[in-house]
Amino acid sequence: QVQVIESGGGLVQTGGSLKLSCVASGRTYNTRRLAWFRQSLGKEREFVAAISWTVDNIYIANSVKGRFTISADKAKNTVYLDMSSLRPEDTAVYYCALQTRRIGRYDSVETFDFWGQGAQVTVSS
């Protein structure tokens, strides 16, 4: 099995920065992509960013482009989400997800196979 664990959430003021980390463990040899999604209260889970594990592809949602950066340390099976210029609308639970299937979109909740428990990010105005 695969375990995915996020860390680094917290409370920050508008305009501030925060960095999330996600470590994958277990049977990770079939990893195709790692991604970040977020879910605000009363809303559906939405795509934030994704990184391919075997090729150099990075995907960023338009809503966070220019403010958020995804990166990875593949030797440590770790992916990061650097968030800057944070806004109150970025407040959400941020989930790390791992995809193993060979066919599937990078931005769809349904195509990711393993999920973390989530990390709360709160941006105060």
C-alpha positions as CSV (number, residue, x, y, z in Angstrom):
1,Q,0.0,0.0,0.0
2,V,0.9,3.7,-0.2
3,Q,0.7,6.3,2.5
4,V,0.6,10.0,1.9
5,I,1.2,12.4,4.7
6,E,1.0,16.2,4.5
7,S,2.5,18.7,6.9
8,G,3.1,22.5,7.2
9,G,-0.4,23.9,7.3
10,G,-1.3,26.8,9.6
11,L,-2.6,30.3,10.0
12,V,-1.1,33.2,8.0
13,Q,-2.1,36.8,7.3
14,T,-3.1,38.0,3.8
15,G,0.0,38.5,1.7
16,G,2.0,36.0,3.7
17,S,3.6,32.7,2.7
18,L,3.4,29.1,3.8
19,K,5.1,25.9,2.6
20,L,3.4,22.5,2.6
21,S,5.2,19.2,2.4
22,C,4.0,15.8,1.5
23,V,5.8,12.5,2.0
24,A,4.8,9.3,0.2
25,S,5.8,5.9,1.6
26,G,5.1,2.3,1.0
27,R,4.8,0.9,-2.6
28,T,5.6,4.1,-4.4
29,Y,7.5,2.6,-7.3
30,N,4.4,3.0,-9.6
31,T,4.0,6.7,-8.9
32,R,3.1,8.6,-12.0
33,R,2.2,12.0,-10.5
34,L,1.9,13.7,-7.1
35,A,-0.5,16.6,-6.8
36,W,-2.1,19.1,-4.4
37,F,-5.8,19.7,-4.2
38,R,-7.8,21.9,-1.9
39,Q,-11.3,22.0,-0.5
40,S,-13.0,25.0,1.1
41,L,-16.0,24.8,3.3
42,G,-19.1,23.9,1.2
43,K,-17.2,23.6,-2.0
44,E,-15.9,20.7,-4.1
45,R,-12.3,19.6,-4.0
46,E,-10.3,21.5,-6.6
47,F,-7.0,21.0,-8.3
48,V,-4.1,23.2,-7.3
49,A,-0.9,21.8,-8.8
50,A,0.7,18.6,-9.9
51,I,4.1,17.2,-10.8
52,S,5.1,14.2,-12.9
53,W,7.3,11.7,-11.2
54,T,9.0,10.3,-14.3
55,V,9.1,13.2,-16.7
56,D,9.6,16.9,-16.1
57,N,6.0,18.1,-16.3
58,I,4.5,20.6,-13.9
59,Y,0.9,21.8,-13.9
60,I,-0.5,24.8,-12.0
61,A,-4.1,25.9,-11.7
62,N,-4.8,29.4,-13.1
63,S,-6.2,30.5,-9.8
64,V,-2.8,30.2,-8.1
65,K,-0.4,30.6,-11.0
66,G,2.4,33.1,-10.2
67,R,1.8,32.7,-6.4
68,F,2.1,28.9,-5.8
69,T,5.0,26.7,-6.8
70,I,5.2,22.9,-6.7
71,S,8.5,21.1,-6.5
72,A,9.8,17.7,-5.5
73,D,12.7,15.8,-3.9
74,K,12.2,12.5,-5.6
75,A,15.0,10.8,-3.7
76,K,12.9,11.5,-0.5
77,N,9.5,10.8,-2.2
78,T,8.5,14.3,-1.1
79,V,6.6,17.0,-2.9
80,Y,6.3,20.6,-1.7
81,L,3.8,23.4,-2.3
82,D,5.3,26.9,-1.8
83,M,2.5,29.4,-1.4
84,S,3.0,33.1,-1.4
85,S,0.9,36.3,-1.7
86,L,-1.8,34.3,0.1
87,R,-5.4,35.5,0.0
88,P,-8.4,34.7,2.2
89,E,-9.9,32.8,-0.7
90,D,-6.9,30.4,-0.4
91,T,-8.3,29.2,2.9
92,A,-9.0,25.5,2.6
93,V,-7.9,22.0,3.6
94,Y,-5.0,21.1,1.3
95,Y,-4.7,17.5,0.2
96,C,-1.8,15.7,-1.3
97,A,-2.6,12.9,-3.7
98,L,-0.7,10.2,-5.5
99,Q,-1.5,8.8,-8.9
100,T,-0.4,5.4,-10.2
101,R,-2.7,4.7,-13.1
102,R,-1.0,5.2,-16.5
103,I,-4.0,7.0,-18.0
104,G,-5.8,9.8,-16.3
105,R,-5.9,13.6,-16.0
106,Y,-3.6,15.5,-13.8
107,D,-6.3,17.7,-12.4
108,S,-9.1,15.3,-11.7
109,V,-9.9,14.1,-8.2
110,E,-11.2,10.8,-9.7
111,T,-7.9,9.8,-11.2
112,F,-5.8,9.9,-8.1
113,D,-5.4,6.7,-6.1
114,F,-4.0,7.6,-2.7
115,W,-4.8,10.6,-0.5
116,G,-3.4,12.3,2.6
117,Q,-5.5,13.3,5.5
118,G,-5.3,17.0,4.6
119,A,-3.6,20.1,6.1
120,Q,-5.6,23.2,7.1
121,V,-4.5,26.5,5.7
122,T,-6.2,29.6,7.0
123,V,-5.5,33.0,5.6
124,S,-6.8,35.9,7.7
125,S,-7.8,39.2,6.3
